[in-house]
Amino acid sequence: MFSIPVLDIPVPDELLSGLGEKAAENVGTAAINLAGNPVVLVGGIVLVIAAILIFLFLKKIIINSVLGIAAWAILMFVFQVELPLVPSFAVSAIFGLAGIGVMLVLRFFGMV
């Protein structure tokens, strides 16, 4: 007889061994069904390619945002360009160099 320490409830040993055997049997059956299945192979390859493409795409977005923030900081603190602080930072962080470029064009035309 096995007891659960927290609840102090006696549990028959046959119950626990039966659960373990059933779980092992189900896992073994699932593994056999997946082994050698070409659909699983194709699915795995597709997921790996998708992960690589997403990583490369996000990497470009992050680099663009970092460059936009760096350009914003240089314009604001080195060249003393008068831009609204929060909107220009948000635009440069989201859209990168293109965003800070648009802010400069708007500043040139006196719209910002």
N, C-alpha and C positions, 0 to 999 in steps of 0.2 A: 504494500500500500504506500502510495506517494501522497504527500500533502503539500498544498500550496501554502508557503510560509505566511504570506500577508493575510490571507483569508482564513487560514487554518481549516481548509476543507480537504477531506481525504479523497484522493482520486485513484481509481484502480490502475495498476500498471498495464493491464491489457489495453486500456483505452489509449494511453500515450503511445505504446508501440504500434498499435493499429493505425494511428494517425500518421506516424512517421513512415510506415511501410506504404501507406496509400499515397503520401506525398512523393516519395521516391519513385513509386511506380508511375505516377502522372508525369513527373519530370523526365523520366527515362523515355516514356512514350512520346512526349513533345519533342525531345531532342532527336529521336529517331525520325520523326516526321519532318523535321527541319533539315536534317543532314542530307546532302545530295539534292536538295530541292533547288532547281535553277531560278525560281521566282525569288527565293531568299537571297541568292547571289546577286541577281540583278538589282533587287531592292537595296542591298548593302552598297553596291557600287554607285547607284544613283544618290544615296544619302551622303556618301563621301564626296562626290563631285559637287553636290549642292552645298555642303559645308565649306568646301574650298572656295566656291564662287561667292558665297555670302561673306566669308572672311576677307577676300580680296576687295569686294565692293565696300564693305564697312571700313576697311583700312583706308581706302581712298577718301571716303567721307570724313573720317577722323582727321586725316592729314590736311584736307582742305579747311576744316574748321579750325585746326590749330594755326594754320597759316593765316587765316582770316583774323583770328584773335591777335596774333603777333603783329600783323599789319595795322590793326586797330590801335594797339598799344603804341606802336611807333608813330602813327599819325597824331594820336592824342597827346603823347608825352614828349616826343622829340620835336616834331614839327609844329606843335601847338595848334592843330586844326580844330576849329570850333564845331563840334558835332554834339548832338544831344547824347548824354552819357549812356543811359540804359538802352534806349532804342538802337543806337549804333552798335553797342556791344552785342545785343541780342541778334541783330541782323548779321553781324560779322561772324558770330559763333554758329549760327544756323546755316548761312549760305556761303561762308568762307570768303575768299577773295572777291568773288562776284558781288557779294552783299556789301562789302566795304567800298567796292568800286561804284555801286549804285548810290551809296550814301554820299560819296564824293561828287558824283554828277549832280545829285539833288542839291548839295551845298553850293556847287558852282552856279546853278540856276536860281539860288536863293529860296528854295522850297523847304529847306531844313534850317 
